[in-house]
Amino acid sequence: MLAKIIAILVLPPVSLLLLAALGTLMARRWWGKGLLILSLLSLWLLALSPVRDMLSRPLEYADPALNIADALPHDAAIVVPGGGLYERAPEYQGQNLPSDDGLHRVLLAADLSLQHGLPIYASGGVTMMTASEESEAAVIRRWLLRFGVADALIHLEASSRTTMENARYIAAQLKAAGIQRVVLVTNAWHMPRARWCFEQQGLQVIAAPTAYITQQTPYSIRDFLPSTGVLDDSRKALHEYLGLLWYRWLYHDGASSSA
């Protein structure tokens, strides 16, 4: 929990808004004016599609996209970590759904399982910053069933709260089942960190990235105007760079943490 709060504070937009506030308070000094200009300019740039893409492209294209028709090892398992919840959806009588990010993962995992007959291991406990008492894994299972995946092919890990815990707890289940290869389904921008975590458990990883945020079409004039959605995408990319550095420092010797 502490690590997540720190991340919120050091990443945009909160960090830049705090800098802007400090700059405003110290506007009579030259460095105060500089802080104000720097923070507002950074917010503007991070809200532009080309800048977002400069940040996201190295993350998202570290692994090629996996076509669902591509041949996969028959002894592999599909792993889908939770990606957050859309809680108490009014249009579904108050049921929890996977978040936008999570739903992309679930849909691709379902398609891969239906295409290749592979089992799915859904991972995710009760999230730390939510009012829900239902685990992400349970929500994923419900929607995998809805998408047509056989119940016998779905396995749950409902205790993890971080990407490293996803990897550790799922790896224990997989190794007990004699499975060494996984098709890892997660957001393209999250794939480098997730892949690293699973490889640290001695698993062979086939990347199946989804939900790319890097723009796939030519830029137009509006892409050079700021957008709150693009700003959020830039925050996700920066969060992943920070997460990669943090994980590689924290877990370089196998140390455990709740980060």
N, C-alpha and C positions, 0 to 999 in steps of 0.2 A: 504493500500500500504506500509506504513512504517513497519508494522509488518512482511510483506512478505520479505522486503529487509533485515530486521534484521535477520530473519530466514535463509536467504541465507548466511549471513555473519557468523552466529554462528554454522552452520551445515557443515559437510564435503561435498565436499572436500575443499571448500573455507577456512574454519576456519583452517584446517590442513595445507593448503598451506601457509596461512598467518603466522602460527607458524613456518613453515619451513623457510620462508623468514627471520623472526626475528632471528631464530636460526643461520642462515647463516651469518647475519649481526653481530651477537654477538658470532661468533664461537671461538673467542680467550678466551672467558670466559667459565668456566665449565658448567654453566647453559645454555649457548647458544648451546653448543654441545648437552646437554641433550634435549633441546627443538627440535633440528633438528632430533635427533634419535627418540624421542617420536612421532613426527608428521609423519615421514616416516614409522615407525613401525605401527602406527595406520591406516594409509592409506592402507598398505599391509593387515593388519588383516581384515579391513572392506570390502576388496575386495575378501575375501574368503567365499565360500558358507556356511561352518559350522558356521562361526561367524555371517554371515547374518541371518542364520536360528535361532540362539540363540536369536537374536533381534526380528525377525518377528513372531516366533511361539507363544509367549504369546498373541500377538495382534490378530493373524489370527485364533487361536483356542479358543478364548474367547466365540465364538458362533459356534455351529455345522453348517456344510453345509446343505443347504435346497435342497432336491431333488425336481425337478419341478413336479413330480408326487404326492408329498405329499399333503394331504388335506389341504386346506386353508379356512379361514372363508369367507363366501359369502359376508359379509358386509365390508370387508377390501378393501384397495386401495394399489396399488403398487406405491412406491415412488422411483424415480431414480434421484439423484443429478448429476449435470454435473461433468465431470472428466477432463476437458480441451479439447482443440481443436487441430486437425491436419488441419491447415489453408491452404486454397487455393490449394487443392490437384490437381496437374496437370492431374492425371489420371481420375479425375472427373470434368474436365473442370473448374477448379478453385473453385469448391464448397468446403465448410468447412465440415469436418467429425469430429466425436468424436475422441479424442486421443485414443491411445492404451488402457489406463485405462478406458476411457469413453465408448469405443466400447464394452468392456466386460460387462459393466453395462447395456448398451442398449440391447444387445443380450439376456441376462438373463431376463431382464424385459419383453421383447417381448415374450419370450418363456413362462414365467409365465402367462402373460395376455392371450395368445392364448390357454394355457392349462386350465385356470380357468375362463376366461371371466371377469377378474377384470379390473377396470379402472387404467390408469397409470397417475401419476402426475410427470411431468418432471420439474426439477428445475435448474435454472442457468441463470444469466444475462450475460451482456457483460463483459468478463473477463478483469481484470485490466492490465495484462501484455500481451496484444495482439493488433494487428492492426485491427482485425475484428470488424465490427459494428453489427454483427449478434449474437443474444443471444445463449448461450449454449442450452437453452430449445428449441429454434426453430430448431437447428441442430438435437437435440435428436428426436424431433417430425418427422422430415423428414425421419430419418432412422428407426424409429418405423413403419412408414407407409410402408417403403420399405420392412421391415421384415414381413408385413402382418397384423399389428394391425389396427383395425378399427379406423377411425378418431374420431368417436363419443366417443371412450374410452380414448382419449388422452387429458389431461388438462395441461396447461402451467403456470409456474411461472417464469417470465423472468426478475426479478429485483435483485435477490440475488447474492452476490459475495463471500460469505463465507459459511462454513458448518452451522454455527449458523443461518445465514440468510436463508439458505435453509430450515432449520427446522421451523423457525418462520413464514416465509411467506407461506410455504406449509400448516402448521398447521392452519393458518387462513382460507385458502380455504377449507381444510378438515372439519373443525368444522362447517363452513357455510353449507357444504353439509351433515352434520350429521354423519361424518365418524370419528371413534375413533381409529381404528386399521389400521396399515400400514405394508406392506411387504417392508422392506427397502433394496434396492439393491445398494450395493457399494462394493468397493474393500475390500477384507478380512482384510488387514492391516489398513484400514480406518474405519472399522465397529465400534470398541469401542467408538471412538469419535463421529461418526455420530449417533450411537444409543443413546448415552448420550444426545446429543443435542435434538433429537426428543422426548426422554422421558421427558426432561425438559419442553416440551410444553404440557405435559399431555397425550401424545399419547401412546397407547400400540404398541410395536414394535415387529414384527417377522423378525428376521435377515435373509437376503439372501445374504451371502458373495460370492464374485466371484474374479477371477484373483489372486489366491494365489501366493505369491513369495517364500514361504517356499518350499524347494525342496521335491518332492514326491517320489524320487527314491534313491537307495543307493548311497553313495558317491564313487567317483572314484578318481584316482590320480589327474586329471585335476581340481577337485573341491578344491584342496589345492594350486592351482596357481591363482594369482590375476586376476580379471576380472572387466572391467569398468562397465558392466551391473550389476554385483553383488554389486559393490560399490554404484551404484545408488539405488539399492534395500535397502541397509543398510541405506542410507540417508533417504529414505522414512520412514523406521521404526523409525529412530531417530526423524524425523520430527513429527511423530504421538505421540511419548512419550512427546516431547516438547509441542505439541498442546494440549494433554490431560491436562498437568499441567497448561498451559496458560489459557485454557478455564475454567477449574474448579476454578481457581483464579479469572478470569475476570468476570465470569457469576455466581459466587456463590450467589449473591444477586439479580440476574436478571438484572444487569447493561448491557447497550447496548454499542456496540463498532463496529468498522469496521474491527476488526482484523480477 
